Each structure stands twice: as structure tokens, then as C-alpha cells.
Amino acid sequence: MLPAPGAVGCPVAAPPAEPSQRAAEAAPTAPGPAMSEPGAPAAGDKPPRLQDRVLRGLRWSRLQEPLGFIKVLEWLFAIFAFGSCGSFSGETGATVKCDSGGTTFINIPFGYPFRLYQIPFGMPNCEDESEARTLYLVGDFSAPAEFFVTLGVFSFLYTMAALVLYLRFHSLYTENTKLPFTDFCVTVCFAFFWLVAAAAWGKGLSDVKAATRPSTLISAMAVCQGDGVVCNAGTTPAMGLANISVLFGFLNFLLWAGNCWFVLRETPWLRPPTPRDSAAEQGAIDKQ
């Protein structure tokens, strides 16, 4: 008599597998996703943009050093200097009262580049009030004003380029001895030019004030010398913005002159030799 299924000592045969189960066991296993290398971007991540790489490579800590901090001040003060001079506009004037009782108000606007001889104004004729004679202001002060503004623009452009070189490619600035020497020569030239430009524009501004004074207009009009004619000062020009431009000119001179010492320290004359290991490490950081 055959033993019952499941009895001790009697092996039980496993039931035959289903066809679908056998097919699944026979199918090859699909390979899983490959492991990415450390530091490599994931499959769904976008590569960093060029702008992000440039901003990430800037060494903002350089701005805490005197050389970087003073360059930022030079950049700002150059904007204030050429902006306050180039955007200046004023107005002067006088009043002429004829013996017949008629009063004429004369208002004359002027501004940069201060070619006053090209600015006309009408002088009344008290004998024949229907006719007016055209006069012009006196003086041409465009040379010192344009030199001042041009120097401010070039200072703005140079300091911006120097900041990019100093913050992004500082390894080139330290390894190449010609760059600090060139920076030193340019800084000395800008300091000298700022002294000349500020002094020349200060003298030119004083001449502009004298030429646009209401009393100067009154003395230049022949009608005010007649009998029965009363001439009084009109609008007095406000020269505050022009005075500020001269102030920023001398401040730029002080900044550039003081920066000569800090740039000189980066030249081979005063800079100690940099170890090769630290220079290589700095170059690797700047290339990131």
C-alpha cells in the first residue's frame, strides 16, 4: 500500500510550473542604470550655463583687499565725475525796463560742453520795441570740460576691465609680471591726468561763472547804458552740480595716487616670489 502524500520519509514531487512562469525565468535580466561617477551631473540635470560658471569663478573676497576695494571706489567716483559734469545745465538772465514802461525778461539756458559763444539771446530796443538785437554769450570753455568728461569715461572703462581681471583671472595677474607693471604705469598716468583735468576744469568753471553772471549780461547790453532804462539781475545760475564735479575730480586724483602704492606692491620690485605649489593651487581655483 502506497504511503500518503506528505508522510515522513517520502519525498513529494513539486507541481509542474506554469508556462508563463517558465518564460519569465528564462528571459534575460535587463541591466540596471549605470552608476554615475562622483561629481558628474545626473541624467536629468542641465549642464551649468556659461554665465553661472563665470559668476562662480569670481573671487569676491578680493574686494576686501585694498587693491580691489580702491578699484571699486575708482569705478564709482569716475561715474560721479563725468556724470555730474556732462549732465549739467543752468540758466541765467536779466530784466530790462524801458522808459516807456515796458519790461523784458531775458532767460538764457546753457550747459555742457559750455560753448557759450554759440548761445544767442535777444536784447530789446527801447527806442523801437518792435525790433530786438541778437547777442551771444562770451567764452568757449569746452576744452577743459570735454577733457574732464572723456577722462572720466576712460577711467570707468579701465577700472571695470581691471576688476574683471583681478577677480576672475587673478592667477594671470600674479604669474605674469607684465600685468602688474602695466597696471602700475596706467595708474600713475591716470593720477596725473586727474590732477590736470580737475585743475583745468576748476579754472574753466570759474570762468563760466563769471561769463554767465547776470551783472556780466547787463554790462554787455548797450541798451542798459541808455537814459531812463533800468536793468536788473534776473535768474542766477545754480552751479552746485558743476562744483560737485570739480570735487569728484580731485577725489579721483587722490584715489588713483593712493592706489599707486598698492599696485606697486604687486610688481616684481616689491612683491616676494610666490611658491610654485601655491601658484598652481591658485591657478586651479581660478579655472574652476
C-alpha positions as CSV (number, residue, x, y, z in Angstrom):
1,M,0.0,0.0,0.0
2,L,1.4,3.4,-1.0
3,P,2.2,5.9,1.7
4,A,0.1,9.1,2.0
5,P,1.4,12.2,0.4
6,G,3.3,14.3,2.9
7,A,4.3,11.4,5.1
8,V,7.7,11.4,6.7
9,G,10.5,9.9,4.7
10,C,8.6,10.2,1.4
11,P,9.6,12.9,-1.0
12,V,6.8,14.8,-2.7
13,A,7.3,15.9,-6.3
14,A,6.8,19.6,-7.0
15,P,3.9,20.5,-9.2
16,P,4.8,21.4,-12.8
17,A,5.4,25.2,-13.4
18,E,3.0,27.2,-15.4
19,P,4.2,28.1,-19.0
20,S,4.1,31.9,-18.2
21,Q,6.3,31.3,-15.1
22,R,8.8,29.3,-17.1
23,A,9.0,32.0,-19.7
24,A,9.7,34.7,-17.1
25,E,12.5,32.6,-15.6
26,A,14.1,32.1,-19.0
27,A,14.0,35.8,-20.0
28,P,17.4,37.6,-19.5
29,T,17.5,40.2,-16.8
30,A,17.6,43.8,-18.1
31,P,20.7,45.7,-16.9
32,G,20.1,48.4,-14.3
33,P,21.0,52.0,-14.6
34,A,24.8,52.6,-14.6
35,M,26.2,54.3,-11.6
36,S,27.3,57.9,-12.3
37,E,30.8,59.0,-11.4
38,P,31.2,61.2,-8.4
39,G,30.9,64.9,-9.3
40,A,29.2,64.2,-12.7
41,P,25.8,65.7,-13.4
42,A,22.8,63.4,-13.1
43,A,20.9,62.2,-16.1
44,G,18.1,64.8,-15.7
45,D,20.3,67.7,-14.7
46,K,21.1,70.5,-17.1
47,P,24.8,71.5,-17.7
48,P,25.7,74.8,-16.0
49,R,25.4,77.8,-18.2
50,L,28.4,79.9,-19.1
51,Q,27.1,82.8,-17.1
52,D,26.9,80.6,-14.0
53,R,30.4,79.3,-14.5
54,V,31.8,82.9,-14.8
55,L,30.0,84.1,-11.7
56,R,31.1,81.0,-9.8
57,G,34.7,81.7,-10.8
58,L,34.7,85.3,-9.4
59,R,36.8,85.7,-6.3
60,W,34.6,88.2,-4.4
61,S,37.0,88.1,-1.4
62,R,39.4,90.1,-3.5
63,L,37.2,93.1,-2.9
64,Q,38.1,93.1,0.7
65,E,41.7,93.7,-0.2
66,P,42.9,97.3,-0.7
67,L,43.7,96.8,-4.4
68,G,40.2,95.5,-5.2
69,F,38.3,97.9,-2.8
70,I,40.0,101.0,-4.2
71,K,39.3,99.9,-7.8
72,V,35.6,99.8,-6.9
73,L,35.8,103.3,-5.5
74,E,37.6,104.5,-8.6
75,W,34.8,103.0,-10.8
76,L,32.1,104.7,-8.8
77,F,33.8,108.1,-8.5
78,A,34.5,108.1,-12.2
79,I,30.8,107.8,-12.9
80,F,30.0,110.6,-10.5
81,A,32.7,112.9,-12.0
82,F,31.7,112.6,-15.7
83,G,28.0,112.3,-14.9
84,S,27.8,115.5,-12.8
85,C,29.8,117.5,-15.4
86,G,28.2,116.1,-18.6
87,S,24.7,116.4,-17.3
88,F,25.0,120.0,-16.1
89,S,22.6,122.7,-17.3
90,G,21.9,126.1,-15.9
91,E,20.1,129.3,-16.7
92,T,20.9,132.9,-16.4
93,G,19.0,136.1,-17.2
94,A,18.2,139.8,-16.6
95,T,15.3,142.2,-16.9
96,V,15.2,145.3,-19.0
97,K,12.7,148.0,-18.2
98,C,12.4,150.8,-20.8
99,D,11.4,154.4,-20.1
100,S,8.2,153.7,-21.9
101,G,7.2,151.3,-19.1
102,G,7.7,148.0,-21.0
103,T,9.6,145.3,-19.2
104,T,11.5,142.5,-21.0
105,F,12.6,139.3,-19.3
106,I,15.7,137.6,-20.7
107,N,16.3,133.9,-19.8
108,I,19.4,132.2,-21.3
109,P,19.9,128.4,-20.8
110,F,23.4,127.0,-21.1
111,G,25.2,123.7,-20.2
112,Y,27.8,121.2,-21.2
113,P,30.0,121.5,-23.3
114,F,29.9,125.2,-22.4
115,R,30.4,126.7,-25.9
116,L,28.9,130.0,-24.7
117,Y,29.7,131.9,-27.8
118,Q,27.1,129.8,-29.7
119,I,24.2,130.6,-27.3
120,P,22.2,133.6,-28.5
121,F,19.8,135.8,-26.6
122,G,17.7,138.8,-27.6
123,M,18.4,142.3,-26.4
124,P,15.4,144.6,-26.5
125,N,15.5,148.0,-28.3
126,C,13.8,150.6,-26.1
127,E,13.7,153.1,-29.0
128,D,11.9,150.7,-31.3
129,E,10.4,147.9,-29.2
130,S,9.3,146.0,-32.2
131,E,12.9,145.2,-33.1
132,A,15.3,143.1,-30.9
133,R,19.0,142.7,-31.5
134,T,20.6,139.2,-31.2
135,L,23.6,138.9,-28.9
136,Y,25.7,136.0,-27.8
137,L,27.3,135.0,-24.6
138,V,31.1,135.3,-24.4
139,G,33.6,132.4,-24.0
140,D,34.4,128.9,-25.1
141,F,35.1,126.5,-22.2
142,S,34.5,123.2,-24.0
143,A,38.2,122.1,-23.9
144,P,38.6,121.6,-20.1
145,A,35.0,120.3,-19.8
146,E,35.3,117.7,-22.6
147,F,38.7,116.6,-21.4
148,F,37.3,116.1,-17.9
149,V,34.4,114.0,-19.1
150,T,36.5,112.0,-21.5
151,L,39.0,111.1,-18.8
152,G,36.1,110.0,-16.5
153,V,34.7,107.7,-19.2
154,F,38.1,106.1,-19.8
155,S,38.7,105.7,-16.1
156,F,35.3,104.0,-15.8
157,L,36.1,101.5,-18.6
158,Y,39.7,100.8,-17.4
159,T,38.6,100.1,-13.8
160,M,35.8,97.8,-15.0
161,A,38.3,95.8,-17.1
162,A,40.8,95.7,-14.3
163,L,38.2,94.5,-11.8
164,V,37.3,91.6,-14.1
165,L,40.9,90.7,-14.5
166,Y,41.6,90.9,-10.8
167,L,38.5,89.0,-9.7
168,R,38.3,86.3,-12.3
169,F,41.8,85.8,-13.6
170,H,43.9,86.7,-10.6
171,S,46.3,83.8,-11.3
172,L,47.3,85.6,-14.6
173,Y,47.8,88.8,-12.6
174,T,50.2,87.1,-10.1
175,E,52.1,84.9,-12.5
176,N,52.6,87.4,-15.4
177,T,54.9,90.1,-14.2
178,K,54.0,92.4,-17.1
179,L,50.4,92.8,-16.0
180,P,51.1,94.4,-12.6
181,F,53.8,96.6,-14.1
182,T,51.4,97.8,-16.8
183,D,48.7,98.4,-14.2
184,F,51.2,100.5,-12.2
185,C,52.1,102.6,-15.2
186,V,48.5,103.2,-16.2
187,T,47.6,104.1,-12.6
188,V,50.3,106.7,-12.4
189,C,49.2,108.2,-15.7
190,F,45.5,108.4,-14.6
191,A,46.6,110.0,-11.3
192,F,48.5,112.7,-13.2
193,F,45.7,113.2,-15.8
194,W,43.1,113.6,-13.0
195,L,45.1,116.3,-11.3
196,V,45.4,118.2,-14.6
197,A,41.8,117.7,-15.5
198,A,40.4,118.7,-12.1
199,A,42.6,121.8,-12.0
200,A,41.8,122.8,-15.6
201,W,38.0,122.2,-15.2
202,G,38.1,124.1,-11.9
203,K,39.6,127.1,-13.7
204,G,37.2,126.7,-16.6
205,L,34.2,126.6,-14.2
206,S,35.2,129.8,-12.5
207,D,35.3,131.5,-16.0
208,V,31.9,130.0,-16.8
209,K,30.5,131.5,-13.6
210,A,32.0,134.9,-14.5
211,A,30.7,134.8,-18.1
212,T,27.1,133.8,-17.0
213,R,26.7,136.2,-14.1
214,P,23.7,138.5,-14.6
215,S,25.9,141.5,-14.0
216,T,28.0,140.4,-16.9
217,L,24.9,140.3,-19.2
218,I,23.8,143.8,-18.0
219,S,27.3,145.3,-18.8
220,A,27.3,143.6,-22.2
221,M,23.9,145.0,-23.3
222,A,24.2,148.5,-24.7
223,V,20.6,149.3,-24.1
224,C,21.3,149.3,-20.3
225,Q,23.6,152.3,-20.8
226,G,20.7,154.5,-22.1
227,D,18.9,157.1,-20.1
228,G,15.7,156.0,-18.4
229,V,16.5,152.3,-18.9
230,V,16.6,150.2,-15.8
231,C,18.3,146.7,-15.9
232,N,18.2,144.3,-13.1
233,A,19.6,140.8,-12.4
234,G,17.3,138.0,-13.3
235,T,17.8,134.3,-12.9
236,T,21.0,133.4,-11.1
237,P,22.5,130.1,-12.4
238,A,22.8,127.3,-9.8
239,M,26.3,125.9,-10.1
240,G,26.1,123.2,-7.4
241,L,26.3,120.2,-9.7
242,A,29.3,121.7,-11.5
243,N,31.0,122.3,-8.2
244,I,30.4,118.7,-7.2
245,S,32.1,117.6,-10.5
246,V,35.2,119.5,-9.6
247,L,35.2,118.0,-6.1
248,F,34.9,114.5,-7.6
249,G,37.8,115.3,-9.9
250,F,40.2,115.9,-7.0
251,L,38.8,112.9,-5.2
252,N,39.6,110.8,-8.2
253,F,43.2,112.2,-8.2
254,L,43.6,111.2,-4.5
255,L,42.2,107.7,-5.2
256,W,44.5,107.0,-8.1
257,A,47.5,108.5,-6.4
258,G,46.9,106.4,-3.3
259,N,46.3,103.3,-5.4
260,C,49.8,103.6,-6.9
261,W,51.3,102.2,-3.7
262,F,49.1,99.2,-3.6
263,V,49.7,98.4,-7.3
264,L,53.4,98.9,-6.8
265,R,53.4,96.2,-4.2
266,E,52.1,93.7,-6.8
267,T,55.0,94.4,-9.2
268,P,58.2,92.3,-9.1
269,W,60.0,95.2,-7.4
270,L,58.2,94.8,-4.1
271,R,56.3,91.5,-4.3
272,P,58.0,88.5,-2.8
273,P,58.3,85.4,-5.0
274,T,55.3,83.1,-4.9
275,P,55.9,79.4,-4.2
276,R,55.1,77.1,-7.1
277,D,52.7,75.0,-5.1
278,S,50.5,77.9,-4.0
279,A,50.6,79.4,-7.5
280,A,49.5,76.1,-9.1
281,E,46.7,75.8,-6.5
282,Q,45.5,79.3,-7.2
283,G,45.5,78.7,-10.9
284,A,43.4,75.5,-10.4
285,I,40.9,77.5,-8.4
286,D,40.6,80.3,-11.0
287,K,40.0,77.7,-13.7
288,Q,37.0,76.2,-11.9
